[in-house]
Amino acid sequence: MSEQTLRLTTAQALVRFLAAQYSERDGQEQRLIPGVWGIFGHGNVAGVGQALLQAAATQEADLPYYLARNEQGMVHAAVAFAKMRDRLSAFACTASTGPGSTNMVTGAALATTNRLPVLLLPSDMFATRAADPVLQQLEDPRAGDTSVNDAFRPVSKYFDRISRPEQLIPAALAAMRVLTDPVETGAVTLCLPQDVQAEAYDWPVDFFRRRVWHVGRPVPEPAALERAARLLRTARRPLIVAGGGAVYSGAETALRAFAEATGIPVADTHAGKGAVPWDHPGAVGGIGSTGAYAANELAREADVVLGIGTRYSDFTTASHTVFGNPDVTFINLNVARLDAVKHSAEPLIADARLGIQALAGALTDWEVEEEYREHMRQLIARTGEIEEECFAPDRNTGELPAQTTILGALRDVLDDRDVVINAAGSMPGDLQQLWRACDPKAYHVEYAYSCMGYEVAAGLGVKMADPSREVVVLVGDGSYLMMAQEIVTMVSEGLKVIIVLVQNHGFASIGALSEALGSQRFGTKYRYRDGTSGRLDGDVLPVDLAANAASLGADVLHAATVDDFRTAMEKAKGTDRTTVVHVETDLYGPNPPAHGWWDVPVSQTSALESTRSAYETYVTHKQSQRHYL
């Protein structure tokens, strides 16, 4: 080793480099890579694993290691952590060669779809190919340099394979650039061949210096600001759609002030919920396919829509049906041009907070008419009545409580800062319409990828990101059965998370959708196979998910009624251990009333009357669908 270089393996160099990276925004610095999630196997146990051990034993680098139980789960935990930290801090995830690495592909897709940063370090085959084919290596007769890790390419915002140690230097710097770019961020994948991980190289010492990656706030172009303000001044029934960008930029205070000054109502997406508290005079609730009554009614008549940090998914637009005014025009304030120009909008490319403040300055003498404010107040009042009807216990039609009644009880026992986590099934729809969020970090619903299995692992990441908050995971039996292993990690790390496990013996969301589309809930119930019909429509399976949770180390509380549920939740809040509250609900609802539509094609021809009838309904809805040109 000379004064200018340091002899280390590639893995040891990577660990030192990652430990020295920081992000900064508005003068606040934090660790960019606070630690590494991992599961070791052949491919990384003697490479990244040895490097992390050495760093901990010698204290040459501060990069804590966390043991996960499922590779997809650890990526979900990392993504949830990044979401809570406004994308300013991101974990690395290391996995072994072959199946260990490809288990992370779904997590990578979720991260990139949600535009949340995570650094993936999948192990790869031998770069030298001296021992080809190694255990778990894909042999592609068309290309000798192809491995299973090439599956990460389409779901990563940056992908590289480090086939020589010195390639790590530009690749690592590029990886940090993408992780800290609000426009380009997502999954960043650096494939590490197992022999290269252990190969030594003389690294320039400057590679390991402390680096601060500054996350800027792009300001709006004056001419674009003028165009946007001019268009808003023409509006008689404007509407704001607040997305995740409003939260990640910390624009909540500016958005609330802007809504108060102008009188423009604010609807929100899942990612934007809580940017304006539910009880703010301008808050009209979730918008789109599962949106609230007030938001969707205002959207149908809106003449100018100001999208702030939203990517306009099909659920937000109700599959291009919710904005019903034939003359509607859009202004999109977004840091990403991709989203700013959607729906032929007037683009305002800027940081959400600075953009809102600039718009407020340009509209100091303008506000909506009192008639529109009164119309908005009436819609909000009716929305509140609908919500209370959904929460009411007497709405239950069967022996078991409705899921909406459980959500109402949960709302009553949680504090404003307590975090509610969900991702898939029927609960995201119920939550978007009914949940009353006061704090954007208290509503954590992953609905860009809506990945079953996200919830429990996300609870782990959220708790690590902010231990001061009570974290409540809402998970149905379908999602729980796909991935609950990180309960073990919660227990081993001494982290307290409350898991509300809703058991209804089937896929409630897809079952209801199947029925609406004429498919009679086929294949959506957890049942024995009937010997006569040959279908899965026999008796209920004797699955005991509460016993499963207990076997993973969690405390378990049972709730048979809504009152039992409230009591169990109060007890769970009073403990310092991960606790599962198990409650059975009615598979058949009832669900909240629908105020929007979602385009799921129905068979154009069928021998089933239920399908033919559903197709007629589908055709009717399609008539209101259009491109926003």
C-alpha positions as CSV (number, residue, x, y, z in Angstrom):
1,M,0.0,0.0,0.0
2,S,1.4,3.4,-1.0
3,E,0.3,6.9,0.3
4,Q,-1.9,7.3,-2.8
5,T,-3.6,3.9,-2.9
6,L,-5.2,1.4,-0.6
7,R,-5.2,-2.3,-1.4
8,L,-8.6,-3.8,-0.8
9,T,-10.9,-6.3,-2.4
10,T,-13.7,-4.9,-4.6
11,A,-16.2,-5.7,-1.9
12,Q,-14.1,-4.1,0.8
13,A,-13.7,-1.0,-1.3
14,L,-17.5,-0.8,-2.0
15,V,-18.3,-1.0,1.7
16,R,-15.8,1.9,2.5
17,F,-17.2,4.0,-0.4
18,L,-20.8,3.5,0.7
19,A,-20.1,4.4,4.3
20,A,-18.7,7.8,3.2
21,Q,-21.8,9.0,1.1
22,Y,-24.2,11.7,2.3
23,S,-27.1,13.5,0.9
24,E,-28.0,17.2,1.5
25,R,-31.1,19.3,1.0
26,D,-31.9,22.7,2.5
27,G,-28.7,22.5,4.6
28,Q,-29.7,19.2,6.2
29,E,-27.2,16.3,5.7
30,Q,-27.8,12.6,6.4
31,R,-26.3,9.3,5.5
32,L,-27.2,8.4,2.0
33,I,-26.6,4.7,2.6
34,P,-27.2,4.0,6.3
35,G,-26.8,0.3,6.1
36,V,-27.0,-3.0,4.1
37,W,-29.8,-5.5,4.1
38,G,-28.6,-9.0,3.1
39,I,-29.0,-12.7,3.0
40,F,-25.7,-14.5,2.4
41,G,-25.1,-17.5,0.2
42,H,-22.4,-18.6,-2.3
43,G,-21.5,-15.5,-4.4
44,N,-21.6,-12.9,-1.6
45,V,-20.7,-14.7,1.7
46,A,-17.0,-14.4,1.1
47,G,-17.2,-11.1,-0.8
48,V,-19.6,-8.5,0.5
49,G,-20.2,-10.6,3.6
50,Q,-16.5,-10.7,4.5
51,A,-16.2,-7.0,3.8
52,L,-19.1,-6.1,6.1
53,L,-17.6,-8.3,8.8
54,Q,-14.2,-6.7,8.5
55,A,-15.7,-3.2,8.6
56,A,-17.5,-4.0,11.8
57,A,-14.6,-5.8,13.4
58,T,-11.9,-3.2,12.6
59,Q,-14.3,-0.2,12.6
60,E,-12.7,0.9,9.3
61,A,-16.1,1.7,7.9
62,D,-19.5,2.4,9.6
63,L,-22.0,0.4,7.5
64,P,-24.3,-1.7,9.7
65,Y,-25.6,-5.1,8.4
66,Y,-29.2,-6.2,8.8
67,L,-30.2,-9.8,8.3
68,A,-33.5,-10.3,6.4
69,R,-35.5,-13.4,5.9
70,N,-36.6,-12.9,2.3
71,E,-34.8,-11.1,-0.5
72,Q,-37.9,-9.5,-1.9
73,G,-38.9,-8.5,1.6
74,M,-35.6,-6.7,2.4
75,V,-36.0,-4.6,-0.8
76,H,-39.5,-3.7,0.3
77,A,-38.2,-2.7,3.8
78,A,-35.5,-0.6,2.1
79,V,-38.0,1.1,-0.2
80,A,-40.4,1.9,2.7
81,F,-37.5,3.4,4.6
82,A,-36.6,5.6,1.6
83,K,-40.3,6.7,1.3
84,M,-40.4,7.8,4.9
85,R,-37.1,9.7,4.5
86,D,-38.4,11.6,1.4
87,R,-36.0,9.7,-0.9
88,L,-32.9,11.3,0.8
89,S,-31.6,8.1,2.3
90,A,-31.6,4.6,0.9
91,F,-30.4,1.1,2.0
92,A,-28.3,-1.3,0.0
93,C,-29.4,-4.9,-0.4
94,T,-27.0,-7.8,-1.1
95,A,-28.1,-11.3,-2.2
96,S,-26.4,-14.5,-3.3
97,T,-25.9,-15.8,-6.9
98,G,-29.0,-17.0,-8.7
99,P,-32.3,-17.3,-7.0
100,G,-31.2,-15.1,-4.1
101,S,-30.6,-12.3,-6.5
102,T,-33.6,-12.8,-8.8
103,N,-35.8,-12.8,-5.7
104,M,-35.1,-9.0,-5.6
105,V,-36.4,-8.3,-9.1
106,T,-40.0,-7.7,-7.9
107,G,-38.7,-5.3,-5.2
108,A,-36.7,-3.5,-7.9
109,A,-39.8,-3.1,-10.0
110,L,-41.7,-1.7,-7.0
111,A,-39.0,0.8,-6.3
112,T,-38.7,2.0,-9.8
113,T,-42.4,2.2,-10.4
114,N,-42.8,4.2,-7.2
115,R,-39.6,6.3,-8.0
116,L,-38.0,5.4,-4.7
117,P,-34.3,4.8,-4.3
118,V,-32.7,1.5,-3.4
119,L,-29.3,0.1,-4.1
120,L,-29.2,-3.5,-5.2
121,L,-26.1,-5.6,-5.1
122,P,-26.9,-9.0,-6.7
123,S,-24.1,-11.5,-6.9
124,D,-23.2,-12.8,-10.3
125,M,-21.4,-15.6,-12.1
126,F,-17.6,-15.7,-12.4
127,A,-16.3,-12.9,-14.5
128,T,-13.3,-15.1,-15.5
129,R,-15.7,-18.0,-16.4
130,A,-13.0,-20.3,-15.1
131,A,-15.5,-22.7,-13.5
132,D,-18.4,-22.3,-15.9
133,P,-21.1,-23.3,-15.4
134,V,-21.2,-22.7,-11.7
135,L,-24.1,-23.7,-9.4
136,Q,-27.3,-21.8,-10.2
137,Q,-25.8,-20.2,-13.4
138,L,-28.0,-19.6,-16.4
139,E,-26.5,-20.9,-19.6
140,D,-27.6,-18.8,-22.5
141,P,-26.4,-20.3,-25.8
142,R,-26.9,-16.9,-27.5
143,A,-24.7,-14.8,-25.3
144,G,-21.9,-15.9,-22.9
145,D,-22.2,-12.7,-20.8
146,T,-25.9,-13.1,-20.0
147,S,-26.9,-14.1,-16.5
148,V,-30.1,-14.1,-14.6
149,N,-29.2,-10.6,-13.3
150,D,-30.0,-9.2,-16.7
151,A,-33.6,-9.5,-15.6
152,F,-32.9,-6.3,-13.5
153,R,-32.2,-4.2,-16.6
154,P,-35.8,-3.2,-17.5
155,V,-36.7,-2.6,-13.8
156,S,-33.7,-0.5,-12.9
157,K,-33.0,3.1,-13.4
158,Y,-29.3,2.3,-13.6
159,F,-27.7,-1.0,-14.2
160,D,-24.1,-2.1,-14.4
161,R,-22.0,-5.3,-14.1
162,I,-18.6,-4.9,-12.4
163,S,-16.5,-7.3,-14.4
164,R,-13.2,-5.7,-13.3
165,P,-12.4,-4.1,-9.9
166,E,-11.5,-0.7,-11.4
167,Q,-15.0,-0.5,-13.0
168,L,-16.4,0.0,-9.6
169,I,-15.1,3.6,-9.4
170,P,-17.3,5.1,-12.2
171,A,-20.2,2.7,-11.6
172,A,-20.4,3.6,-7.9
173,L,-20.4,7.3,-8.6
174,A,-23.0,6.9,-11.3
175,A,-25.1,4.8,-8.8
176,M,-25.0,7.6,-6.2
177,R,-26.0,10.2,-8.9
178,V,-29.1,8.3,-9.8
179,L,-30.1,7.5,-6.3
180,T,-30.1,11.2,-5.4
181,D,-31.8,12.5,-8.6
182,P,-35.5,13.2,-7.9
183,V,-36.3,12.7,-11.5
184,E,-34.3,9.5,-12.3
185,T,-34.3,7.7,-8.9
186,G,-35.5,4.2,-8.5
187,A,-33.8,0.8,-8.3
188,V,-30.0,1.0,-8.9
189,T,-28.4,-2.3,-9.7
190,L,-24.7,-3.1,-9.5
191,C,-24.1,-6.8,-10.3
192,L,-21.1,-8.2,-8.6
193,P,-19.5,-11.3,-10.0
194,Q,-18.4,-13.5,-7.1
195,D,-14.7,-13.7,-8.1
196,V,-14.5,-9.9,-8.6
197,Q,-15.9,-9.3,-5.1
198,A,-13.0,-11.0,-3.6
199,E,-10.3,-9.7,-6.1
200,A,-7.8,-7.2,-4.7
201,Y,-6.9,-3.9,-6.3
202,D,-4.9,-0.8,-5.4
203,W,-7.7,1.8,-5.0
204,P,-7.0,5.6,-5.1
205,V,-7.6,6.9,-1.5
206,D,-9.7,9.8,-2.8
207,F,-12.3,7.3,-3.8
208,F,-13.2,6.9,-0.2
209,R,-13.4,10.5,0.8
210,R,-16.6,11.9,2.3
211,R,-18.9,12.9,-0.5
212,V,-22.1,15.0,-0.1
213,W,-24.7,14.7,-2.9
214,H,-26.7,17.8,-3.0
215,V,-30.4,17.4,-3.9
216,G,-31.5,20.6,-5.4
217,R,-34.8,22.3,-5.9
218,P,-35.3,23.3,-9.5
219,V,-37.0,26.7,-9.8
220,P,-39.8,27.3,-12.4
221,E,-39.0,29.1,-15.6
222,P,-40.5,32.6,-15.5
223,A,-42.3,32.2,-18.8
224,A,-43.7,28.8,-17.9
225,L,-44.9,30.3,-14.5
226,E,-46.6,33.2,-16.3
227,R,-48.4,30.8,-18.7
228,A,-49.6,28.6,-15.8
229,A,-50.8,31.6,-13.8
230,R,-52.6,33.0,-16.8
231,L,-54.4,29.7,-17.3
232,L,-55.4,29.4,-13.7
233,R,-56.9,33.0,-13.8
234,T,-59.3,31.8,-16.5
235,A,-60.6,28.9,-14.3
236,R,-64.1,29.0,-12.7
237,R,-63.9,25.5,-11.3
238,P,-60.3,24.6,-10.8
239,L,-59.0,21.5,-8.9
240,I,-55.6,20.6,-7.5
241,V,-54.5,16.9,-7.6
242,A,-51.7,16.5,-5.0
243,G,-49.4,13.5,-5.6
244,G,-46.3,12.0,-4.0
245,G,-44.1,14.8,-5.3
246,A,-45.9,17.3,-3.0
247,V,-44.8,15.1,0.0
248,Y,-41.3,14.3,-1.0
249,S,-40.5,18.0,-1.6
250,G,-41.9,18.9,1.8
251,A,-44.5,21.2,0.2
252,E,-47.3,20.6,2.7
253,T,-47.2,24.0,4.3
254,A,-47.0,25.8,1.0
255,L,-49.8,23.8,-0.5
256,R,-52.1,24.4,2.4
257,A,-51.4,28.1,2.3
258,F,-52.0,28.2,-1.5
259,A,-55.3,26.4,-1.1
260,E,-56.5,28.8,1.6
261,A,-55.5,31.9,-0.4
262,T,-57.0,30.8,-3.7
263,G,-59.9,28.6,-2.6
264,I,-58.9,25.9,-5.0
265,P,-59.9,22.5,-3.6
266,V,-57.2,19.8,-3.1
267,A,-57.8,16.2,-4.1
268,D,-55.0,13.7,-3.4
269,T,-53.6,10.4,-4.7
270,H,-52.5,7.6,-2.4
271,A,-48.9,9.0,-2.4
272,G,-50.2,12.6,-1.8
273,K,-52.7,11.8,1.0
274,G,-52.1,13.9,4.1
275,A,-50.3,16.7,2.3
276,V,-53.4,18.7,3.1
277,P,-55.0,17.3,6.3
278,W,-58.4,15.7,5.9
279,D,-60.2,18.4,8.0
280,H,-58.6,21.3,6.1
281,P,-61.4,23.5,4.5
282,G,-59.9,22.8,1.0
283,A,-59.4,19.0,1.4
284,V,-61.8,17.0,-0.8
285,G,-60.3,13.5,-0.4
286,G,-58.9,10.9,-2.7
287,I,-59.5,11.1,-6.4
288,G,-60.1,8.5,-9.1
289,S,-61.3,4.9,-9.3
290,T,-61.6,4.5,-5.5
291,G,-61.9,8.2,-4.8
292,A,-64.1,10.1,-2.5
293,Y,-67.5,11.6,-3.5
294,A,-66.4,15.3,-3.2
295,A,-63.1,14.8,-5.1
296,N,-64.7,12.9,-8.0
297,E,-67.7,15.3,-8.3
298,L,-65.4,18.3,-8.5
299,A,-63.1,16.5,-11.0
300,R,-66.0,15.8,-13.3
301,E,-66.8,19.5,-13.7
302,A,-63.3,20.9,-13.3
303,D,-62.2,23.3,-16.1
304,V,-58.5,23.6,-15.0
305,V,-56.7,20.8,-13.2
306,L,-53.4,21.7,-11.4
307,G,-51.5,18.4,-10.9
308,I,-48.7,18.7,-8.3
309,G,-46.2,15.9,-8.2
310,T,-48.5,13.3,-9.7
311,R,-47.9,10.8,-12.5
312,Y,-51.6,10.4,-13.2
313,S,-51.9,6.6,-13.0
314,D,-55.1,5.0,-14.2
315,F,-56.5,4.9,-10.7
316,T,-56.0,8.6,-10.3
317,T,-57.8,9.4,-13.6
318,A,-60.4,6.6,-13.2
319,S,-59.0,5.2,-16.4
320,H,-59.4,8.6,-18.2
321,T,-63.0,9.1,-17.1
322,V,-63.0,11.2,-13.9
323,F,-62.2,14.5,-15.6
324,G,-65.5,14.9,-17.4
325,N,-65.5,18.5,-18.6
326,P,-64.9,18.2,-22.4
327,D,-62.9,21.5,-22.2
328,V,-60.7,20.6,-19.3
329,T,-57.1,21.7,-19.4
330,F,-54.2,20.7,-17.3
331,I,-51.2,22.4,-15.6
332,N,-48.7,20.0,-14.3
333,L,-46.2,21.1,-11.7
334,N,-43.6,18.4,-11.6
335,V,-39.9,18.0,-11.3
336,A,-40.0,15.4,-14.1
337,R,-40.8,16.5,-17.6
338,L,-42.3,13.0,-18.3
339,D,-45.1,13.8,-15.9
340,A,-45.3,17.5,-16.5
341,V,-46.4,17.1,-20.1
342,K,-49.0,14.4,-19.5
343,H,-52.6,15.1,-20.8
344,S,-51.3,17.8,-23.1
345,A,-50.7,19.9,-20.0
346,E,-49.1,23.3,-19.6
347,P,-45.9,22.1,-18.0
348,L,-44.3,23.8,-15.0
349,I,-41.1,21.9,-14.4
350,A,-39.9,22.7,-10.9
351,D,-39.6,21.5,-7.3
352,A,-43.1,21.2,-6.0
353,R,-42.6,23.5,-3.0
354,L,-40.9,26.3,-5.0
355,G,-43.4,25.9,-7.8
356,I,-46.4,26.3,-5.4
357,Q,-44.8,29.3,-3.8
358,A,-44.1,30.9,-7.2
359,L,-47.7,30.3,-8.2
360,A,-49.0,31.8,-5.0
361,G,-46.9,34.9,-5.7
362,A,-48.3,35.2,-9.2
363,L,-51.9,34.9,-8.0
364,T,-52.0,37.2,-5.0
365,D,-55.0,39.1,-6.3
366,W,-57.0,36.0,-7.5
367,E,-59.3,33.5,-5.9
368,V,-62.3,31.3,-6.8
369,E,-65.8,32.7,-6.5
370,E,-67.8,32.2,-3.3
371,E,-70.3,30.2,-5.2
372,Y,-67.7,27.6,-5.9
373,R,-66.5,27.6,-2.3
374,E,-70.0,26.9,-1.1
375,H,-70.4,24.1,-3.7
376,M,-67.2,22.5,-2.4
377,R,-68.4,22.8,1.2
378,Q,-71.6,21.0,0.4
379,L,-69.8,18.2,-1.3
380,I,-67.4,17.8,1.6
381,A,-70.3,17.6,4.0
382,R,-71.9,14.8,2.0
383,T,-68.6,13.0,1.8
384,G,-68.4,13.0,5.6
385,E,-71.9,11.5,5.8
386,I,-70.9,8.7,3.5
387,E,-67.8,8.0,5.5
388,E,-69.7,7.8,8.8
389,E,-72.2,5.4,7.1
390,C,-69.4,3.1,6.1
391,F,-67.9,3.1,9.6
392,A,-71.2,2.4,11.4
393,P,-71.5,-1.0,13.0
394,D,-75.1,-1.4,11.9
395,R,-73.9,-1.5,8.3
396,N,-72.7,-5.0,8.8
397,T,-74.9,-7.5,6.9
398,G,-73.4,-10.8,8.1
399,E,-72.2,-12.4,11.3
400,L,-68.7,-11.0,10.8
401,P,-67.9,-7.2,10.8
402,A,-67.3,-5.4,7.6
403,Q,-63.8,-4.3,6.9
404,T,-64.9,-0.6,6.8
405,T,-66.2,-1.0,10.3
406,I,-62.8,-2.2,11.5
407,L,-61.2,0.7,9.7
408,G,-63.5,3.1,11.6
409,A,-62.6,1.5,14.9
410,L,-58.9,1.7,14.0
411,R,-59.2,5.4,13.2
412,D,-60.7,5.9,16.6
413,V,-57.7,4.4,18.5
414,L,-54.8,5.8,16.5
415,D,-53.1,9.1,17.0
416,D,-52.4,11.6,14.1
417,R,-48.8,10.6,13.8
418,D,-49.3,6.8,13.9
419,V,-48.4,5.3,10.5
420,V,-50.9,3.0,8.6
421,I,-49.3,0.8,6.0
422,N,-51.0,-1.1,3.2
423,A,-50.5,-2.1,-0.4
424,A,-52.8,-4.6,-1.9
425,G,-56.3,-6.1,-1.8
426,S,-59.5,-4.3,-1.0
427,M,-58.0,-2.2,1.8
428,P,-56.3,0.4,-0.5
429,G,-59.6,1.3,-2.1
430,D,-61.3,1.6,1.3
431,L,-58.4,3.6,2.7
432,Q,-58.3,6.1,-0.2
433,Q,-61.9,6.9,0.2
434,L,-62.3,6.7,4.0
435,W,-59.0,7.2,5.8
436,R,-58.7,10.6,7.5
437,A,-55.0,11.5,7.3
438,C,-53.6,14.5,9.2
439,D,-49.9,13.8,8.4
440,P,-48.5,12.6,5.0
441,K,-46.1,10.3,6.8
442,A,-49.0,8.7,8.7
443,Y,-50.5,7.3,5.5
444,H,-48.2,4.8,3.8
445,V,-50.1,3.0,1.0
446,E,-48.0,1.6,-1.8
447,Y,-50.2,1.8,-4.8
448,A,-48.0,2.4,-7.8
449,Y,-47.1,-1.3,-8.0
450,S,-49.6,-2.5,-5.4
451,C,-47.4,-5.4,-4.5
452,M,-48.9,-8.2,-2.3
453,G,-46.4,-9.0,0.4
454,Y,-45.2,-5.5,0.8
455,E,-47.0,-4.6,4.0
456,V,-45.2,-6.6,6.7
457,A,-41.7,-5.9,5.3
458,A,-42.6,-2.2,4.8
459,G,-43.6,-2.0,8.5
460,L,-40.0,-3.0,9.3
461,G,-38.5,-0.2,7.1
462,V,-40.9,2.5,8.3
463,K,-40.2,1.7,12.0
464,M,-36.4,1.9,11.3
465,A,-36.9,5.2,9.5
466,D,-38.9,6.8,12.4
467,P,-38.8,4.8,15.6
468,S,-40.8,7.6,17.3
469,R,-44.0,6.7,15.5
470,E,-46.4,3.9,16.2
471,V,-46.4,1.7,13.0
472,V,-49.5,-0.2,12.1
473,V,-49.5,-2.7,9.3
474,L,-52.8,-3.5,7.7
475,V,-52.6,-6.8,5.8
476,G,-55.2,-9.2,4.5
477,D,-54.8,-13.0,4.6
478,G,-53.8,-13.1,0.9
479,S,-50.9,-10.7,1.2
480,Y,-49.9,-12.2,4.6
481,L,-49.6,-15.7,3.1
482,M,-47.3,-14.4,0.4
483,M,-44.8,-12.7,2.7
484,A,-44.8,-12.5,6.4
485,Q,-41.3,-13.6,7.2
486,E,-40.0,-10.2,8.3
487,I,-41.9,-10.6,11.5
488,V,-38.9,-12.6,12.5
489,T,-36.6,-9.7,11.6
490,M,-38.8,-7.3,13.7
491,V,-38.4,-9.6,16.7
492,S,-34.7,-10.1,16.2
493,E,-34.1,-6.3,15.9
494,G,-36.3,-5.5,18.9
495,L,-38.6,-3.3,16.8
496,K,-42.2,-2.9,17.8
497,V,-44.8,-3.0,15.0
498,I,-48.5,-3.6,15.3
499,I,-49.8,-5.9,12.5
500,V,-53.6,-5.9,12.0
501,L,-54.2,-9.2,10.2
502,V,-57.6,-9.2,8.5
503,Q,-58.7,-12.8,7.8
504,N,-61.6,-13.3,5.3
505,H,-60.5,-16.6,3.8
506,G,-60.0,-15.3,0.3
507,F,-59.1,-12.4,-2.1
508,A,-61.8,-9.9,-1.2
509,S,-60.7,-7.3,-3.7
510,I,-60.3,-9.5,-6.7
511,G,-63.3,-11.5,-5.7
512,A,-65.5,-8.4,-5.8
513,L,-63.9,-7.3,-9.1
514,S,-64.4,-10.8,-10.5
515,E,-68.1,-10.7,-9.6
516,A,-68.5,-7.3,-11.2
517,L,-66.9,-8.5,-14.4
518,G,-69.1,-11.6,-14.6
519,S,-66.5,-14.1,-13.5
520,Q,-68.5,-15.1,-10.3
521,R,-65.5,-14.8,-7.9
522,F,-63.9,-17.8,-9.6
523,G,-60.6,-18.9,-8.0
524,T,-60.7,-16.1,-5.3
525,K,-61.7,-18.0,-2.2
526,Y,-59.5,-20.2,0.1
527,R,-61.4,-23.4,0.0
528,Y,-61.0,-27.2,-0.3
529,R,-61.5,-28.6,-3.8
530,D,-65.0,-29.9,-4.0
531,G,-65.1,-33.6,-5.1
532,T,-68.4,-33.1,-7.0
533,S,-67.8,-29.9,-8.9
534,G,-64.0,-30.3,-9.2
535,R,-63.6,-26.6,-8.2
536,L,-62.1,-24.8,-5.2
537,D,-65.5,-24.1,-3.7
538,G,-65.7,-26.6,-0.9
539,D,-65.5,-25.8,2.9
540,V,-63.2,-23.1,4.4
541,L,-59.6,-24.2,4.9
542,P,-58.5,-24.7,8.5
543,V,-55.7,-22.1,8.2
544,D,-54.7,-20.5,11.5
545,L,-52.7,-17.4,10.6
546,A,-52.7,-16.3,14.2
547,A,-50.8,-19.4,15.2
548,N,-48.4,-18.8,12.3
549,A,-47.7,-15.3,13.5
550,A,-47.0,-16.6,17.0
551,S,-44.6,-19.2,15.6
552,L,-42.6,-16.3,14.0
553,G,-42.2,-14.7,17.4
554,A,-44.9,-12.1,17.6
555,D,-47.4,-11.7,20.4
556,V,-50.9,-12.4,19.1
557,L,-54.3,-10.9,20.2
558,H,-57.6,-12.1,18.9
559,A,-60.6,-9.9,18.1
560,A,-64.0,-11.5,17.4
561,T,-66.0,-8.2,17.4
562,V,-65.5,-4.5,16.8
563,D,-65.3,-3.8,20.5
564,D,-62.8,-6.7,20.9
565,F,-60.7,-5.1,18.2
566,R,-60.7,-1.7,19.9
567,T,-59.6,-3.4,23.2
568,A,-56.9,-5.4,21.4
569,M,-55.5,-2.3,19.6
570,E,-55.3,-0.4,22.9
571,K,-53.4,-3.3,24.4
572,A,-51.1,-3.6,21.4
573,K,-50.3,0.1,21.6
574,G,-49.3,-0.3,25.3
575,T,-46.7,-3.0,24.7
576,D,-43.2,-2.7,23.4
577,R,-43.2,-6.0,21.3
578,T,-44.3,-6.7,17.8
579,T,-48.0,-7.7,18.1
580,V,-50.4,-9.2,15.7
581,V,-54.1,-8.3,16.1
582,H,-56.1,-11.0,14.3
583,V,-59.6,-10.2,13.3
584,E,-62.0,-12.0,10.9
585,T,-64.1,-9.9,8.6
586,D,-66.9,-10.5,6.0
587,L,-65.5,-11.5,2.7
588,Y,-68.5,-10.0,0.9
589,G,-68.2,-6.5,2.4
590,P,-70.1,-4.3,2.2
591,N,-67.6,-2.0,0.5
592,P,-67.8,1.8,0.3
593,P,-70.0,3.1,-2.5
594,A,-68.2,3.5,-5.9
595,H,-67.7,7.0,-7.2
596,G,-65.3,6.1,-10.0
597,W,-64.5,3.4,-12.6
598,W,-61.5,1.3,-13.4
599,D,-60.9,-0.1,-16.9
600,V,-60.6,-3.9,-16.7
601,P,-61.7,-5.5,-20.0
602,V,-64.6,-7.9,-20.0
603,S,-64.9,-10.9,-22.4
604,Q,-66.7,-9.6,-25.6
605,T,-68.3,-13.0,-26.1
606,S,-69.3,-15.6,-23.5
607,A,-71.6,-18.5,-22.8
608,L,-72.2,-17.1,-19.3
609,E,-75.1,-14.7,-18.7
610,S,-73.1,-13.0,-15.9
611,T,-70.3,-12.2,-18.3
612,R,-72.6,-11.0,-21.0
613,S,-74.3,-8.6,-18.6
614,A,-71.0,-7.3,-17.3
615,Y,-69.9,-6.6,-20.8
616,E,-72.9,-4.4,-21.4
617,T,-72.0,-2.4,-18.4
618,Y,-68.4,-2.2,-19.5
619,V,-69.4,-0.8,-22.9
620,T,-71.4,1.9,-21.2
621,H,-68.5,3.0,-19.1
622,K,-66.1,3.0,-22.1
623,Q,-68.2,5.6,-23.8
624,S,-67.1,8.2,-21.2
625,Q,-63.4,7.3,-21.6
626,R,-61.2,9.6,-23.7
627,H,-57.7,10.9,-24.3
628,Y,-57.1,14.2,-22.6
629,L,-56.0,16.1,-25.7
